[in-house]
Amino acid sequence: MNMKGSLPLLILHTLAGGARHGYRIAMQIKEQSAGVLDFKEGTLYPTLHALEQQGMIESYKEMENGRERRYYRLLAKGKAALATERAEWERFANAVNSVLDGATTK
């Protein structure tokens, strides 16, 4: 399952725990969702670039195991967006759950 609309929120949440490179962001999301959320490079990196262009995250290069990696970190604007988007997501999820819990089967 790949819910593209949730990816910016998931990235911001992951980066709230500290800077990470793209592959680590994807793996952490996949691991924490027990494999349900598996975002591929073609989805992940354009979203990272968009968040960077919006001033929510910034990237920097660092050497790791003899290779240069691009790391991403959360900025103040991203922290504010995370709080807002998380509240909106919880409101949305609660509304969907209310409908589903109220559904009757025939």
Secondary structure as UniProt FT lines:
FT   HELIX           4..6
FT   HELIX           7..15
FT   TURN            16..17
FT   STRAND          20..21
FT   HELIX           22..32
FT   TURN            33..35
FT   HELIX           41..53
FT   TURN            54..55
FT   STRAND          57..64
FT   TURN            65..66
FT   STRAND          67..74
FT   HELIX           76..102
//
